[in-house]
Structure formats: C-alpha cells, structure tokens
Amino acid sequence: MANLLNLREAQHGVHLHRGTTTAWASKQHVQDLEQRLRKMEAMMQQQQHQQQQQQGTGRGEASLTPRSRESSTSTGQETSRRELVPDPDLRVSDPDSGAATRTDRGDAVDRRIRHTAGLLDPVLSAVSFSPPQPAPKPALDKIRDRLRGSMHLPNFMAKSLERLYSSNEIAWFVAPLLDEINAQFPVLDVDRLVRRIEDMTTSPDRSAAWTTIIESIMARVVLVRAAADGVRRCYDMAWDQMSTSLERLSSLLLDADADANGDVVDALLSMVLFTRGTADTRTTAMLVRSALQSRWVASKSDPAPSAVADDKTRDLATRKIWALYAIDQELSLTHGMPPSIRELDIDQTIYPLDTRASTDAPVPVKSRPQGHFWARVRLATITAEIHARLYSPRAAASSRGQSAGAILACATDLHAVLRNLTLSICPATAFAAQQLPGSMGGFLGVDLALPLADVSVVSLHFGFCNAGSMIYHAVLRAENTPPIARENARAYCLAAARSTLSALQSWPPATLPELWQLLAYPLAAALTILEALLIHQYGEEDPGEDAKIIAQLGQYLRQTAMVKGFPLDSLIAGCDEMARLAQIAAHSPTHRFMDMVIMTTVRDLLSQATSPIYIAQGLIGNLPTPDSRISRELAKHLLCSELVAEMPAHRAPFAPDILHHHAMRPKKA
C-alpha cells in the first residue's frame, strides 16, 4: 500500500513539473492512472485478506518484520525518486502534435506501471492495463474550467476546483437568468434549477440535456455581463460554449421520447433564449422548430394534462408551449420567416391561453413578469391575425376586389381587439386619453399606464405600437381610401412612432441581448417619421419636434455606447445622418418635396445602417462598412431632380421587417 501511495504521489509530481500545457494535456490520462491504481489496491487488499484467512492473524502479523517494512519503504522511495526524474518520452516538444504526444506518454507510463507492479507482486503483472473510457465531467465543472482562464470573473471562480459552491455563488449563475430571461419569458423553474445546481456538487448529473441547460445559462450570463472592454471577446466566449450544445442537438431530439423530467424541452428552450439575444436568427428558428417537435413528443408522457400534476407543473408546461409560439411569431414578423405553429395547432384544453387581466401593482420579481408574459402571448396572437387578414398573400389577392370601406372595417375590428387587450393590461383610469381626429379611438400604448422601467414593459409597449401601426398602414395602402381616413391613419402611425422614440428616455441602459431584440423598433419608428418629414406636409404641426425626437435616438445610442462600451459607431453614424436629414426637412420647407430626394435610395441606405443584422454586427465589433459610407452615399443622392411616383410597398412602415433582407443586399459599384 505504501508503494502505491508513493507511486501516485510520484505521478502527480511528474505532472506538476510539466507546465500548464502538459498538465492540461495529461489530465484525462491521470484519471485513467488513478482508476487503475484503485483496481490494484483493491486486488492487493483482497489478496492480503485471503492470506490472513489461510495463515491466521498471528502468523500474518509476524510475517511483516521490521526488515521487510524497511525494504518496502526503501523500495517505495527509490520508485518515487525514479518517477520524479523527467522521462524523454513524456516531454512535449511540439504543441501541434498533442495527440501523438499523449499517446507516447500513455505507452511510457503504462510500461512503467507494469514494471512497478511486477516489483510489488507477481500476481499484478498479469493485470490488463488497457485504459478505460473516462467518465464525462460534470457540466458545471467543465464550464468552470473553461471560464477560469479566459475571463475576469468574481473571486470565487478562481478558487480551488474541489471547493463546493455556496448559495451566493449559485445566485451569481441564476440571477441573470431570473432578471433578464424570465422577465420576458418565465418558462424555467428557477427554484428547481437552483436546487439541482446545488446537488451537482454531491451528485453530478451527466445527462446531455442537463449539461446543455447549464451551458446555455452560462453562455447567457457571459452575453449579459459583457465587459465594457471586451464585448467581442465575451460574444465569442458565449458562442464557444453554445457550440458543444448545438453539436448534441440530434441526440437531444432522440432522447425526447424518454425524457421524464422535461430536461430536453428546457434545454432547447434555454438554447432558444440564448440565440434570440444574438444575430443568428436562422439558428433560433431551427431551435424553435426542434423545441416544438420535442414538446409534441414529450406531451405523450407529459404530466401536465394529468390530474395528479400540481398547478405549478401544468402552468410551466403551458407557458413553455406558448412561449415557443410567441417567439415563432416574432421571427415571422421581424424576419419574414414562415411560422412553424399556429394558434389553432395548440390544444387549448390542455394548454389554455391565460386571458386574465394583469395588474401594475408592485409584486415580487418572480411573480411580476407572468402577467406581462401572457399579454405578450395574446399580443402575438393578435399580430398574427393582423398579418393574416391584411398582409398575407391571400389577403393581398382578395383586397384587389375589395372596397376601401371593407378594409377600413377590418382595420376597425382589429383596432377594437387591440384596444380590449390594452384595457385588460392597464387600468382604464390610467389609459392614455389622447384622441386623434375623426372617429378613431384612443392611442394604444402602455407608456402612460405602466412605468417603462422593466424590459418586459418596454417590449410590450413597442409591440402594441407596432401592431397599431400595422393596422393603419393597411388603410394607407388601400386604394380609394377617403382623405379623412387616410389622414387619420397617417396621424396614428406617426403617434405610434413618436411614442416609441419617447419611451427611450425611460428605458434603462440595455444589456447586449436586450439591445439586439428591442432596438429595431425605435429605429424603424425614426425611419417612419423621417419619411413623413421628407414627403408629407405638416400643416399646423411643428416638424421641428419630430426632428428633435429623431436626434434623441442618436443621443441615446451615443450614451449607451459610452456607458456599456458597445461599439456602435456605424449605427450612431446612420442615426446622425437621419437627424441631419430631419433638420433639413424641418427648417427648410423648400427641401421637403419628393423631387428633392430619391426616397428609395435614402431609405435603403439608412436601412443598411439600422437593420437588426447590422445592429448585431456592430455590437460584436464586426462592422461591414466604414462609418463614412452612409453619409458619402447619401450626399450623392440629395437635391436630385428625379421624381419617385410611389414608395415601395412594405408590410408596415413601422414593422421591423422593413429593415431586413432587401436592405442588406450589397450595392453594385
């Protein structure tokens, strides 16, 4: 036994003298050696036990004389001394030849163990030393190892790997998940998540689904806590952690049928919530489809419809399916992707849509977002109905034969549905009393009813403004629309755009995922106001106020870039150009006619600077064009004499999809 302990210490001594690269490369092999040594110890203990039973306790003790103990100790010291001498076969001469070096090192150490085992006992020389397959490391330990050397984190991350996590350390992992993710989509059981993370220190869970959950949470933490001097580095680190999760996507889908704890659905949802805060919308759509497929497979054995399941389990299962629906509709609206699921596809007898009114009273963080979540889901259903009735190919084909009155009646019905939803969220006494000319109802927004201090309320407000703008832009597009209805619709769209830009003053500094998700709405609103400034006559209204609102957008971006350290130079340049054009149009009436600017080119160039894809590229420091390109290209087309008879037909001037695919195509020289 003493020789085996000396041999183990000698093996550790060899690795401690190798350096960082050698220690990392031989980590798995050290685990193999320890497993083999444990087997050898067990066999020696079993052999000694058999000898003691055969020879008796007294004879066994007499056989171990001081001479034998001395020779055994000296043999162990010589063996330990030999092991501490560096072996040429174990040296790493080339970092690129890591695999071959590890193989040579393994063969050399195997030969050494065989020789040592032969010295200890002839019986052990016959033991097979084929290296067993190493067991996978716990997910939290693996992520902790990866983060320790690549990012400056709190002191607890630099402590010993053998140290157990405290409650404060667990809160460091889960707090961003609770505050930033669950604020919009409260679909994960945070209490259960904390308990399972705490249990990982004593009973590690090596399942692929649980490992994916932890990796996605850690990637989201890195993305949210992006340092001011390392946005690109944190972004790359976050995707580096997600890459291994994406590689096991197929195995997760295969395990969905046998998933009893719902970990597969939670893993896919956590991946969706991560990619939603980045520029990779294609991956987000793929993960949404995978999660929906896994949800239907898991529903065969899902305890949610069962009577024995508690209310919390049923509520979580219902919120998960509706969260996937809301994100899918968001991708369909903002990026033109075909929806993967419809409202009719969800069995509301099993997964009922919560239609209860929420309250704006102060409530704990864990309970506050749920009312806003169901409002977002209901808003997604209304937005899908707006698109189906006014903007789908079938609606476009049928609108050719419809009168303007029929389209106006459809818009009025949708407006009433949207208003009822707003009234169910906000108290009627606090509802905005702003009245637009004509018979149009009050402006639909939540900025005067709920404080815009939470990201869930801000996104809800932007969504309401966008939905209302979509409704009345259809009235603007309709042929033979009465002049009063057209003016009312234009006034409504401008009011929605102004309210969106004004909400930035109350919006706290955003994190990286929040900025990517929500900034498309105020940018599209600024383009809507700029279009009105350059084309339409204002009458008695003061266009200078709208020019100031557009300028405030650039100021907000500049302040956010300074406080958070986000590289937004090109995005700020585009907003500054919008503000300059708005000032020209507001204070020089002769420059406000359509024949003074080629609006199509101006709109496309500004869309290149303010598209969601461009925003995300700017946030990670991968700017595709120089900052001066926008101003230089726009200067070529200002004060031109060409007339534009009609603006290109967009789905909605305020919908974020106007900032997408067609605007990102590179211009030919």
C-alpha positions in Angstrom: 0.0 0.0 0.0 2.8 2.4 0.8 4.4 1.8 -2.6 1.1 2.5 -4.4 0.7 5.8 -2.5 4.3 6.8 -3.3 3.7 5.9 -6.9 0.5 8.0 -7.0 2.4 11.0 -5.5 5.2 10.5 -7.9 2.8 10.5 -10.9 1.3 13.8 -9.6 4.8 15.2 -9.1 5.6 14.5 -12.8 2.6 16.4 -14.0 3.2 19.3 -11.6 6.7 19.8 -13.2 5.5 19.7 -16.7 4.0 23.2 -17.1 0.5 24.3 -17.9 0.3 22.7 -21.4 1.5 19.3 -20.3 -0.8 19.3 -17.2 -3.8 20.1 -19.3 -3.0 17.5 -21.9 -2.4 14.7 -19.4 -5.4 15.4 -17.3 -7.5 12.6 -18.7 -4.6 10.2 -18.5 -4.1 11.0 -14.8 -7.7 10.0 -14.2 -7.0 6.7 -16.0 -4.0 6.1 -13.9 -5.9 6.7 -10.7 -8.6 4.3 -11.8 -6.0 1.6 -12.5 -4.3 2.2 -9.2 -7.6 1.8 -7.3 -8.1 -1.6 -9.0 -4.5 -2.6 -8.0 -5.2 -1.5 -4.4 -8.4 -3.5 -4.3 -6.7 -6.6 -5.7 -3.9 -6.3 -3.1 -6.3 -5.9 -0.3 -8.3 -8.9 -1.4 -5.1 -11.0 -1.7 -3.9 -9.9 1.8 -7.3 -10.8 3.2 -7.1 -14.3 1.7 -3.6 -14.8 3.0 -4.7 -13.7 6.5 -7.6 -16.2 6.4 -5.3 -19.1 5.4 -2.3 -18.4 7.7 -4.1 -16.8 10.7 -3.9 -13.4 12.2 -0.8 -14.0 14.3 1.3 -15.6 11.6 0.2 -12.8 9.2 1.4 -10.1 11.7 4.7 -12.0 12.3 5.5 -12.2 8.6 5.7 -8.4 8.4 9.1 -8.0 10.1 10.9 -4.7 10.5 13.3 -5.8 7.8 10.5 -6.2 5.3 9.0 -2.9 6.3 12.3 -1.2 5.8 12.9 -2.8 2.4 9.4 -1.9 1.4 9.9 1.7 2.4 13.3 1.9 0.6 11.8 0.4 -2.5 9.0 3.0 -2.4 11.4 5.8 -2.0 13.5 4.6 -4.9 10.5 4.2 -7.0 9.3 7.7 -6.1 12.7 9.0 -6.9 12.8 7.3 -10.2 9.3 8.7 -11.1 10.3 12.3 -10.4 13.1 12.1 -13.0 11.7 13.5 -16.3 11.4 10.9 -19.0 12.3 11.9 -22.5 9.2 10.0 -23.8 6.9 12.3 -21.8 8.2 15.7 -23.0 6.1 17.8 -25.3 8.3 19.2 -28.0 5.6 20.5 -30.4 2.2 21.8 -29.3 0.6 20.8 -32.6 1.5 17.2 -32.0 -0.7 16.9 -28.9 -2.5 13.7 -29.9 0.7 11.8 -30.7 2.5 13.1 -27.6 -0.4 12.0 -25.4 -0.3 8.5 -27.0 3.5 8.2 -26.4 3.1 9.4 -22.9 0.4 6.9 -22.2 2.5 4.0 -23.6 5.5 5.1 -21.5 3.5 5.4 -18.3 1.8 2.0 -18.9 5.2 0.4 -19.3 6.3 2.0 -16.0 3.2 0.8 -14.2 3.7 -2.7 -15.4 7.3 -2.7 -14.2 6.3 -1.3 -10.8 3.5 -3.8 -10.5 5.9 -6.6 -11.2 8.2 -5.4 -8.4 5.2 -5.2 -6.0 3.7 -8.6 -6.7 4.0 -11.1 -9.5 0.2 -11.5 -9.5 -0.3 -7.9 -10.6 1.9 -8.3 -13.6 -0.9 -10.3 -15.3 -3.5 -7.5 -14.9 -4.6 -5.9 -18.1 -3.8 -2.2 -18.2 -6.0 -1.2 -21.2 -7.1 2.4 -20.5 -10.8 2.6 -19.6 -13.1 5.2 -21.2 -13.1 8.3 -19.0 -16.4 9.3 -17.5 -17.7 12.7 -18.7 -17.1 15.6 -16.3 -20.0 17.3 -14.7 -21.3 20.2 -16.7 -20.7 22.9 -14.1 -17.0 21.8 -13.6 -16.4 21.7 -17.3 -17.8 25.2 -17.8 -15.9 26.5 -14.8 -12.6 25.2 -16.1 -13.3 26.9 -19.4 -14.2 30.2 -17.9 -11.4 30.4 -15.3 -8.6 31.1 -17.7 -10.4 33.2 -20.3 -12.5 35.8 -18.4 -12.2 38.0 -15.4 -14.9 36.8 -13.0 -15.6 37.2 -9.3 -13.1 35.7 -6.9 -15.0 32.6 -6.3 -14.4 31.4 -9.9 -10.6 31.4 -9.2 -10.9 29.2 -6.2 -10.0 25.6 -5.9 -11.9 23.2 -8.2 -12.6 21.0 -5.3 -14.4 23.7 -3.3 -18.1 23.4 -3.0 -20.3 26.2 -4.3 -22.0 28.4 -1.7 -25.5 29.9 -2.0 -24.1 33.3 -3.1 -22.1 31.6 -5.9 -25.2 29.8 -7.1 -27.1 33.1 -7.1 -24.4 34.5 -9.4 -25.3 31.9 -12.0 -29.1 32.1 -11.7 -29.7 35.9 -11.0 -29.2 36.9 -14.7 -31.5 34.1 -15.8 -34.2 35.3 -13.4 -33.9 39.0 -14.0 -33.1 39.1 -17.7 -34.6 36.0 -19.3 -37.6 35.2 -17.1 -38.6 38.9 -17.2 -39.9 38.3 -20.7 -40.4 34.5 -20.8 -40.9 33.0 -17.3 -40.7 29.4 -18.5 -38.0 27.9 -16.3 -38.4 26.8 -12.8 -35.7 28.8 -11.1 -36.1 27.2 -7.6 -35.7 23.7 -9.1 -32.8 24.9 -11.1 -31.0 26.3 -8.0 -31.6 23.0 -6.1 -30.2 20.9 -9.0 -27.1 23.1 -9.3 -26.5 22.8 -5.6 -26.9 19.0 -5.8 -24.3 18.8 -8.6 -21.5 19.2 -6.1 -22.5 16.0 -4.4 -24.4 14.0 -7.1 -23.2 15.2 -10.6 -25.8 14.9 -13.4 -24.0 13.9 -16.6 -27.0 13.8 -18.9 -26.8 15.6 -22.2 -30.0 17.7 -21.6 -28.8 18.9 -18.2 -25.4 19.7 -19.5 -27.0 21.7 -22.3 -29.1 23.7 -19.8 -26.1 24.7 -17.7 -24.0 25.6 -20.8 -26.9 27.7 -22.2 -27.3 29.5 -18.9 -23.6 30.2 -18.6 -23.5 31.4 -22.2 -26.3 33.8 -21.5 -24.6 35.0 -18.3 -21.5 35.8 -20.3 -23.5 37.6 -23.0 -25.5 39.7 -20.5 -22.4 40.5 -18.4 -20.3 41.6 -21.3 -17.5 43.7 -20.1 -17.1 47.2 -21.4 -13.7 46.5 -22.8 -14.4 43.0 -24.2 -17.8 42.8 -26.0 -16.4 40.9 -28.9 -14.4 38.5 -26.6 -17.5 37.8 -24.5 -19.6 37.3 -27.5 -17.1 34.7 -28.9 -16.9 33.0 -25.5 -20.6 32.7 -25.3 -20.9 31.1 -28.7 -17.9 28.9 -27.9 -19.9 27.4 -25.0 -23.0 27.0 -27.2 -21.2 25.2 -29.9 -21.0 22.0 -28.0 -24.6 22.2 -27.1 -25.6 22.6 -30.8 -23.5 19.6 -31.7 -25.6 17.4 -29.4 -28.9 18.7 -30.8 -29.7 15.4 -32.7 -29.1 13.4 -29.5 -31.4 15.7 -27.6 -34.2 15.1 -30.0 -33.7 11.4 -29.9 -33.9 11.5 -26.1 -37.1 13.5 -26.0 -39.3 10.4 -26.0 -37.7 9.0 -22.9 -37.4 12.4 -21.2 -39.2 12.1 -17.9 -38.1 15.3 -16.2 -38.7 17.6 -19.1 -35.0 18.4 -19.4 -34.9 18.1 -23.2 -37.6 20.8 -23.6 -35.9 23.0 -21.0 -32.5 22.5 -22.8 -33.9 23.5 -26.2 -35.8 26.5 -24.6 -32.6 27.7 -22.9 -30.8 27.5 -26.3 -33.6 29.4 -28.0 -33.5 32.2 -25.3 -29.7 32.5 -25.9 -29.8 32.6 -29.7 -32.7 35.0 -29.6 -30.4 37.6 -28.0 -27.9 37.3 -30.8 -27.8 37.9 -34.6 -28.3 34.2 -35.6 -32.0 34.2 -36.4 -31.6 31.1 -38.6 -30.4 29.1 -35.6 -33.1 30.5 -33.4 -35.8 29.4 -35.9 -34.2 25.9 -36.1 -34.2 25.6 -32.4 -37.8 26.8 -32.1 -38.9 24.1 -34.5 -36.8 21.5 -32.6 -38.3 22.5 -29.3 -41.8 22.4 -30.8 -41.1 18.9 -32.1 -39.7 17.8 -28.7 -42.7 19.4 -27.0 -45.2 17.3 -29.0 -43.1 14.1 -28.5 -42.9 14.8 -24.7 -46.6 15.5 -24.5 -47.3 11.8 -24.9 -45.9 11.2 -21.4 -46.2 14.8 -20.1 -47.6 15.0 -16.6 -49.2 18.4 -17.4 -52.6 17.2 -18.6 -52.8 14.6 -15.9 -55.0 15.2 -12.9 -52.2 14.2 -10.5 -49.9 17.0 -11.6 -49.8 20.1 -9.5 -50.7 23.6 -10.7 -47.1 24.7 -11.0 -46.2 21.8 -13.3 -49.2 22.4 -15.5 -48.6 26.2 -15.6 -44.9 25.7 -16.6 -45.9 23.2 -19.4 -48.5 25.7 -20.7 -46.1 28.7 -20.6 -43.4 26.7 -22.5 -45.6 25.9 -25.5 -47.0 29.5 -25.7 -43.5 31.0 -25.3 -42.4 29.0 -28.3 -45.4 30.3 -30.2 -44.7 33.9 -29.3 -41.0 33.6 -30.3 -42.0 31.9 -33.6 -44.4 34.7 -34.4 -41.7 37.2 -33.6 -39.4 35.6 -36.1 -42.2 35.5 -38.7 -42.9 39.2 -38.2 -39.4 40.7 -37.9 -37.6 38.4 -40.3 -40.2 37.2 -42.8 -39.7 33.5 -41.8 -42.7 31.2 -42.3 -44.4 30.4 -39.0 -43.9 26.9 -37.6 -47.0 26.8 -35.5 -50.4 28.5 -35.5 -52.8 29.2 -32.7 -55.2 26.6 -33.9 -52.4 24.0 -33.6 -52.3 24.3 -29.9 -54.9 22.3 -27.9 -56.2 24.9 -25.5 -58.0 22.3 -23.5 -54.5 21.0 -22.4 -52.6 24.3 -22.7 -55.1 27.1 -22.1 -54.3 30.6 -23.0 -54.4 32.8 -19.9 -56.8 35.7 -20.5 -56.8 37.1 -17.0 -56.1 40.8 -16.6 -52.7 41.6 -15.1 -52.0 44.3 -12.6 -49.4 47.1 -12.3 -49.2 46.8 -8.5 -45.8 46.2 -7.0 -45.2 42.4 -6.8 -42.2 40.2 -6.2 -39.8 39.7 -9.1 -40.7 36.0 -9.5 -44.4 36.9 -9.9 -44.3 40.2 -11.7 -43.4 39.1 -15.3 -46.2 36.4 -15.6 -49.0 38.9 -16.3 -46.8 40.6 -18.9 -45.9 37.3 -20.4 -49.5 36.4 -21.1 -50.0 39.9 -22.5 -47.1 39.3 -24.9 -48.6 35.9 -26.0 -52.0 37.5 -26.6 -50.4 40.3 -28.5 -48.6 37.7 -30.6 -51.9 36.1 -31.5 -53.4 39.5 -32.5 -50.3 40.4 -34.6 -50.7 37.0 -36.4 -54.3 37.8 -37.0 -53.4 41.3 -38.4 -50.9 39.8 -40.8 -53.3 37.0 -41.9 -56.2 39.5 -42.5 -54.3 42.4 -44.0 -50.8 41.4 -45.3 -50.9 37.7 -46.2 -50.8 36.7 -49.9 -54.4 35.6 -49.6 -55.4 38.9 -48.1 -53.5 40.8 -50.8 -55.3 38.8 -53.5 -58.7 39.4 -52.0 -58.0 43.1 -51.3 -57.9 43.9 -55.0 -61.6 43.4 -55.4 -62.5 44.9 -52.0 -63.5 48.4 -51.5 -61.7 50.8 -49.2 -64.7 50.6 -46.8 -64.2 46.9 -46.3 -60.5 47.3 -45.5 -61.3 50.1 -43.1 -64.0 48.0 -41.4 -61.5 45.2 -41.0 -58.9 47.6 -39.5 -61.6 48.9 -37.1 -62.3 45.4 -35.8 -58.6 44.7 -35.3 -58.2 48.0 -33.6 -61.0 47.1 -31.2 -59.4 43.8 -30.4 -56.1 45.5 -29.7 -57.8 48.1 -27.5 -59.6 45.5 -25.4 -56.2 43.8 -24.8 -54.7 47.1 -23.7 -57.5 47.8 -21.4 -57.1 44.3 -19.8 -53.5 45.0 -19.1 -53.7 48.6 -18.0 -56.3 50.2 -15.7 -58.9 52.1 -17.6 -58.3 55.2 -15.4 -54.7 55.3 -16.4 -55.3 54.6 -20.1 -54.0 57.3 -22.5 -56.8 59.7 -23.2 -55.1 61.0 -26.4 -57.7 61.3 -29.1 -56.9 61.5 -32.8 -59.0 63.4 -35.3 -62.2 61.8 -36.6 -63.8 58.7 -35.1 -60.6 56.9 -34.4 -60.2 55.6 -30.8 -57.5 56.4 -28.3 -53.9 55.7 -29.0 -52.9 52.2 -28.0 -49.8 52.3 -25.7 -48.9 51.4 -22.2 -46.3 54.1 -21.5 -48.8 56.3 -19.6 -50.3 53.3 -17.7 -47.2 51.3 -16.7 -43.7 52.6 -15.8 -41.2 51.8 -18.6 -38.6 50.7 -16.1 -38.6 47.0 -17.0 -37.6 45.4 -20.2 -40.8 43.3 -20.3 -42.9 46.5 -20.2 -40.8 48.3 -22.8 -41.0 45.3 -25.2 -44.8 45.2 -24.6 -45.1 48.9 -25.4 -43.1 48.6 -28.6 -45.2 45.6 -29.6 -48.5 47.5 -29.1 -47.2 50.5 -31.1 -46.0 48.2 -33.9 -49.3 46.3 -34.1 -51.3 49.6 -34.2 -49.1 50.9 -37.0 -49.5 47.7 -39.0 -53.3 48.1 -38.8 -53.4 51.7 -40.1 -50.7 51.3 -42.6 -53.0 48.9 -44.4 -55.5 51.7 -44.6 -52.9 53.9 -46.1 -52.1 51.3 -48.8 -55.7 50.7 -49.7 -56.9 52.2 -52.9 -59.7 54.9 -53.0 -59.4 55.5 -49.2 -61.3 58.6 -48.1 -58.9 61.6 -47.4 -60.1 61.9 -43.8 -59.4 58.2 -43.1 -56.0 58.4 -44.8 -55.0 61.4 -42.7 -56.2 59.7 -39.5 -54.3 56.6 -40.3 -51.1 58.6 -41.1 -51.6 60.5 -37.8 -52.0 57.2 -35.9 -48.8 55.8 -37.4 -46.8 58.9 -36.5 -48.2 58.9 -33.0 -47.1 55.3 -32.5 -43.6 56.1 -33.9 -43.3 59.2 -31.6 -44.4 57.2 -28.5 -41.8 54.5 -29.3 -39.0 57.0 -29.6 -40.1 58.9 -26.5 -40.0 55.6 -24.5 -36.2 55.6 -24.9 -36.0 58.3 -22.3 -37.4 56.0 -19.6 -35.6 52.9 -20.9 -32.7 52.0 -18.6 -29.3 51.1 -20.2 -29.8 47.8 -22.0 -27.8 44.7 -22.0 -26.4 43.2 -25.2 -29.4 40.8 -25.8 -31.9 43.5 -24.9 -30.4 46.0 -27.3 -30.4 43.5 -30.1 -34.0 42.5 -29.5 -35.7 45.9 -29.0 -33.6 48.5 -30.8 -35.1 47.6 -34.2 -38.5 49.1 -33.1 -37.3 52.7 -32.4 -35.0 52.7 -35.5 -38.0 51.7 -37.7 -40.0 54.4 -36.0 -37.3 57.0 -36.8 -37.5 56.0 -40.4 -41.3 56.4 -40.4 -41.0 59.9 -39.0 -38.2 60.8 -41.4 -40.4 59.6 -44.3 -43.2 61.9 -43.2 -40.7 64.9 -42.8 -39.3 64.4 -46.3 -42.6 63.8 -48.2 -45.7 65.0 -46.4 -46.9 68.5 -45.5 -47.3 69.0 -41.8 -49.8 71.8 -41.8 -50.2 73.4 -38.4 -47.9 70.8 -36.7 -44.4 71.8 -35.9 -42.0 69.5 -37.8 -39.1 70.6 -35.5 -40.4 68.5 -32.7 -40.2 65.3 -34.8 -36.7 66.3 -35.8 -35.7 66.6 -32.1 -37.2 63.1 -31.4 -35.0 61.6 -34.2 -32.0 63.4 -32.8 -32.7 62.0 -29.3 -32.3 58.5 -30.8 -28.7 59.2 -31.7 -28.1 60.7 -28.3 -29.4 57.6 -26.6 -27.2 55.3 -28.7 -24.2 57.5 -28.0 -24.9 57.4 -24.3 -25.4 53.7 -24.3 -22.2 53.2 -26.2 -20.3 55.3 -23.7 -21.8 53.6 -20.6 -21.9 50.0 -21.7 -18.8 50.1 -24.0 -20.7 48.7 -27.1 -19.1 49.5 -30.4 -22.0 51.4 -32.1 -20.0 53.9 -34.2 -21.6 52.9 -37.5 -25.1 52.7 -36.0 -24.6 56.2 -34.5 -23.4 57.5 -37.8 -26.6 56.3 -39.5 -28.8 57.9 -36.8 -26.8 61.1 -37.1 -27.5 61.1 -40.8 -31.2 60.6 -40.1 -31.1 63.5 -37.7 -29.4 65.8 -40.2 -31.9 65.0 -42.9 -34.7 65.6 -40.4 -33.3 69.0 -39.5 -33.1 70.0 -43.2 -36.7 68.9 -43.8 -38.0 70.6 -40.7 -36.3 74.0 -41.1 -36.1 74.2 -44.9 -39.5 73.9 -46.4 -38.2 74.0 -49.9 -36.2 70.8 -49.3 -39.2 68.8 -48.2 -40.6 67.9 -51.5 -40.4 64.4 -53.0 -38.4 65.6 -56.0 -35.6 66.8 -53.8 -34.6 63.3 -52.6 -34.6 59.8 -54.1 -36.5 58.3 -51.2 -35.9 54.7 -52.2 -32.2 55.1 -52.1 -32.2 57.1 -48.9 -34.5 54.5 -47.2 -32.3 51.6 -48.3 -29.1 53.2 -47.3 -30.4 54.1 -43.9 -31.9 50.6 -43.5 -28.4 49.2 -44.1 -27.2 51.2 -41.1 -30.2 50.5 -38.8 -31.2 46.9 -39.7 -31.2 44.3 -36.9 -28.5 42.3 -38.6 -26.3 45.4 -38.8 -27.0 46.2 -35.2 -25.8 42.8 -34.0 -22.8 43.0 -36.2 -21.9 46.4 -34.8 -22.4 45.1 -31.2 -19.8 42.4 -31.7 -17.4 44.7 -33.4 -17.7 43.2 -36.9 -18.7 46.3 -38.8 -19.1 45.5 -42.5 -18.7 49.1 -43.8 -16.8 52.2 -42.8 -18.6 54.9 -40.8 -18.4 57.5 -43.5 -20.0 55.3 -46.2 -23.6 56.2 -45.2 -23.0 60.0 -45.3 -21.0 59.8 -48.5 -23.6 57.7 -50.4 -26.5 59.8 -49.2 -24.7 63.0 -50.3 -24.7 61.7 -53.9 -28.5 61.5 -54.0 -29.5 64.6 -52.1 -31.0 67.5 -54.1 -31.7 65.4 -57.1 -34.5 66.2 -59.6 -35.7 62.7 -60.2 -39.3 62.0 -59.1 -40.5 58.9 -57.3 -44.1 58.3 -58.0 -44.8 55.9 -55.2 -42.9 54.5 -52.2 -42.1 50.7 -52.4 -44.8 48.6 -50.7 -43.7 47.4 -47.3 -45.7 45.3 -45.0 -45.8 48.2 -42.5 -43.6 51.3 -42.2 -43.2 50.7 -38.6 -42.7 46.9 -38.6 -39.1 45.9 -38.2 -39.1 43.7 -41.3 -38.6 46.9 -43.5 -35.1 46.8 -42.1 -34.2 43.3 -43.3 -33.3 41.3 -46.4 -33.7 43.7 -49.3 -31.8 46.4 -47.5 -28.9 44.2 -46.7 -28.0 43.3 -50.3 -24.7 44.9 -51.2 -24.8 47.7 -53.7 -23.1 47.1 -57.1 -20.4 49.6 -57.9 
